[in-house]
Each structure stands twice: as structure tokens, then as C-alpha cells.
Amino acid sequence: MDLSLAPNAIAMSAQEFLAWSKDVMDQLLTASGAKKAVDKITAPIWSWALRNANYPLHFGVACCALEMAAASGSRFDAERLGMIYRSSPRQTDVLLINGWVTAKLRPDLRRLYEQMAEPRWVVAMGECAISGGPWYDSYNVVQGVDTFIPVDIYIPGCPVRPEAMIDGFMKLHKKIHKEMKGTFLED
Amino acid sequence: MAQRAGLAAGGKTGEIVAKELIDRFPEYVKITKVTHNRVFAMVDKVGLLNVAKFMKDALDFDHITAVSGVDWLEEKKMWAVYHITSYSNRVTAEMIVELPRDKPEVDSVTPLWGGANWHERETYDMFGIIFIGHPRLERILTPEGTDYFPYRKDFVGGRRV
């Protein structure tokens, strides 16, 4: 906290002032312990809300995408567990990768991941997304998505059954619950 | 053989197509096999464009189904394989052009059939066969800057991508 700069605030550019004031507030909250308290109080609500509304990105790569579709159909009805597929990475929490990732797709997938807002999770679904699967020695298939983005949940299967996929998301729910992130997403 | 339904009046069977091709281009075309709806032929690389033009204009071959390649490593040659179909005659012709393996270059048929565009790009991508006159001969399935042709027989797999 550099409050000694306060007399100069009037001479700052808007951008400088915003950065400085945000910094001041942030450090005040941290120093006073208010941040921790707010985090602690809001964490159960946040965790509950995040668990029950984790929207995966509607991004079907390969055949596991059909299982994803089946899981969202009436028989398995994944929507009852809060999984609603959104088509924009800005509106999603979970990047569900369901299929082989080619070298040509890799930069775009990385970009999709970076476009998603925090907090975000990555689920690798099926053998191909985990390790390359049958194409592990192919000329163009990446040996697992965890080589370029961090993965939270691995769901094995070839292809993954819808039950297994829903089970993987239940595991993700457990993980979110365990992380217990509050409003400031700090622990 | 049962009467094929829907054949247009004056439609050409595979035998007629093969005969017309061999009459017109005796020096370029070598027919290897003919059935009533298939023609298999080897075409000389020099005459490919003329043969293709004749097939399109005079023999009603209006659709190119596939362009692919074959790599003959030991024989030191390559094949560019064209499957060209005629809707009205219901004949599919498989034209094979033999190319030297160290300089696999052939004329593009994309100006005749637009559908050959991506097929030729893919064949270039996988086999390294260069199609002269193609409007945009670039990598299509592998990323830009790839320096190998994966469907060639001397390509070694198992690389870390």
C-alpha cells in the first residue's frame, strides 16, 4: 500500500489512478483481514453455486461428443446436475475436451481456454483427450491435452459412457467443494 | 445383366467411354479394365489435362469424386489417382497418373472441376504431390510449416507432436 502517493492522485492518468486505487483497496482488505473473512463467509455459497451451475463449453471434437449429446438427452438428463452447454467460452466454467486434439487444433483450443473466465476447470474425456488414445504415435495427434493446458478431471473410456461422464462431473463437484473458493477466489 | 433403370437415352456405358477415350488419345491412355459402369485407365502425365477436358466436355464426366495418391517406394514412383464420375452415364472412371518419386508434379484439374480443390490440397499435404496450376496449394490438414509428408512410405511415425 503506497498511500504516500495520495497527494499525486490528481495528477495521475485515469489508468494509473484505477490501478493505484485498486491496489490500495486490495491491500487494505488483505491487511485488515476483511478479505479472508469475506472469502470464508461466501465460500460455501460460492461453492454450492459453482457446483450446481457448471456450464461446459459446447465444443464437440470427436466421437465422445456423441456421448456428451446423449448425456444431455432425456435418458441421462445432465441438465438436472447443472450442466448446460453454452456456445461461448465467455459464458462457461468447464472446458470439456472430448476427442483427439490435432496439432492444428492445439493453438485454437489453448485460446478457447484462455478466453474462459476464472474460475474454470478442464475435463479430459476419453482416451484421446487423455493420452492420444489409438493415435498416440500419429503424425498429427497431440499426446494428451495436459501437454498444453492443465486438466482437472480425467474420464477414461473409449468412448466414455454418459454415466461415466456424469460421474466425472460429480468428481469435479467434489473438487470444487474441496477448493472452497470465496468471492475473491483466494484460499 | 438387368436393365439399368433411369439411363438417359444415348447414355454411354463404360465400354463406350473406354473406346472413345482410346480412339481419341491412343498415345496417352491405356485402359486396364472395363465393366459396364467402371473404367480403369492409366493416363500419361503429359496428356492428363487434355484427357480430362475431353472427358468433361464430350463424355459428360461432371463430378470428381476423389483425388488421392499412392506411394511406391521401391519402384521409385508415385501415383495420382482420380475418380471421375458421370451422373448422366452412371460411369465412374479411375484415372491413374504415374509420376517419378523424386519429382512428383502433375497438372491440376481444379480449373475443370472445382471439387478437386481440397482433394488436391490433401494429396499434396499427405504425399507431397505438386499440382501445377492449383489456385492455392497449401497445407490443409496439418499446420502451416509442417516439413514432412506423413503418407509417404519412408515417413517414420511415433514422433512427439
Interface residues (C-beta under 8 A of the other chain):
Chain A: T102 A103 K104 D137 S138 Y139 N140 V141 V142 Q143
Chain B: L141 T142 P143 Y148 P150 F155 G157 G158 R159 R160 V161
